[in-house]
């Protein structure tokens, strides 16, 4: 039963365009395009890019610009934002940007919306010039954005008005799960960094869901970290790059993506090492050989009843990153 379900569940990619130690943002963006073109051939459904700011290891800050570039270089993938942090922007600007994208690449654009700043408070101030906005205002922002697409806004969005651009709500807690359910929108949950909240948020979303013109029944796409290689040992070695990134964020000093190391434990305090190990055993991070990864994904699907998975993979070596996604793509053909 799981094998049949796995074969029919769509798999997608979440890319933060990682900037690696010793490389540049241009290098990262070229690798993003290369990965997207491979994903296009391998049969992945979506390629989403995430908005982050003031992060030296992430090149996807100008998310709408990068979506346009990736969509231009691919043919079949749905390309979108995972997501646009709506409080950082005027809703009208996002309507016009995504109206432009949909006009250029009809039927291929997704708009995922988040309510977090995607950065620290100082950078949020630099983006907004005002930190008075409250979390409770996010639903009103979503309503305003939707109104621009339907032509009922306070002004009109051109391009944008009248276009069918799927809106997703993103979340790592129950807030967006509840809002997505009330509005009848597809929901993407960040299991890859909030694994303990996954099942509670999904229960809220599915229990409270109200059908809408966009969606007749709940549709949940879950984020998951995967590092696949030809052996468990190789995958575990490759994973030390993302583990170092985890450590840098925990220490409040984000860095570029670093090469893998064989002595990670020596670089950690005892409490940090426990945190690293816990992140790997959460069920939302899977590291290993094709057999290990396939089994982990099947277990995750069975546990969550996910409708779609969006896979995040941080690997220093680009060829090894491509190989990881190639291994995952082979599961769709089995």
Secondary structure by P-SEA (a helix, b strand, c coil): caaaaaaabbbbbbbcccccccccaaaaaaaaaaaaaaaaaacccbbbbbbbcccccccccaaaaaaaaaaaacccccccccccccccccaaaaaaaaaaaaaaccccbbbbbbccccccaaaaaaacccccccccaaaaaaaaaaaaaacccccccccccccbbbbbbbbccaaaaaaaaaabbbbbbcccccccaaaaaaaaaaaaccccccccbbbbbbbbbbbbcccaaaaaaaaaaaaaaaaaaaaccccccccccccccccccaaaaaaaaaaaaccccccccaaaaaaaaaaaaaaccccbbbbbbbbccaaaaaaaaaaaaaaaac
